[in-house]
Amino acid sequence: MEVVLIACGSFNPITNMHLRMFELARDHLQDTEKYRVVRGIISPVGDGYRKKGLIEARHRVEMARLATKTSDWIEVDTWESLQPDWVETAKVVRHHYEELKAAQQDQGEDGTLSYGKKRRMEEEHPSINEAQPPQLFLLCGADVLESFGVPNLWKPADVEELAGHGVVCITRGGSDPEAFVHQSDALWRHRRNIHLVREWVTNEVSATHVRRSLRRGRSVRYLLPDAVVTYVREERLYSAQSEQKNAHVVLAPLARYADAGPS
């Protein structure tokens, strides 16, 4: 089964660990001999997310592009970042799945197999009667998986939808995603679609720590791709002032779901 991995998040800034997650997920899925990972998508969140310290999407997208320039399978998609308002992760995944289905349909229409040969293949292998697009799995860290339980941060229906598609979670030190899956009824129902991947080469790089180092004038080399380090320096990103952006604004999902009341 072909799989596309999609990671949604701030990428503020993108770090080597973000890229490492894709490699770990691909290795884990392909080791099962059930999946073949064909593509990775990085989808930076738009400015409407209103997270404290979140710099402009144009910078975060460009840094992600620079970080993936040497990858032959991970790419950056700008659709989410260009939306005027914050878009729920479930809607982002839905959008990309529709794109995968449309691409599959276009590929089928452009196929070169003769009608007779195609009919014979369909009769011999009924499972290929209708070409299926790759599965789309959400790639995330354990902190994101555990945030599914934070009140008003995620809609319960969205958690169900994401878990139904498939989730690949990379564990971090001190996290216990297995326990969280066990405690969550929604995740437990879809436990067979949730792939927990342990990173044995521990790496606790976080964008929050990177921004703190940058504010203090410390080196972040080898924590970020070199091209990203250069971009940050040239654009003079991540200052004490930028870290206060959105400091007094309610995070978009909290504001939206709190106003909506219980769903």
Disulfide bonds with the S-S distance in Angstrom:
none
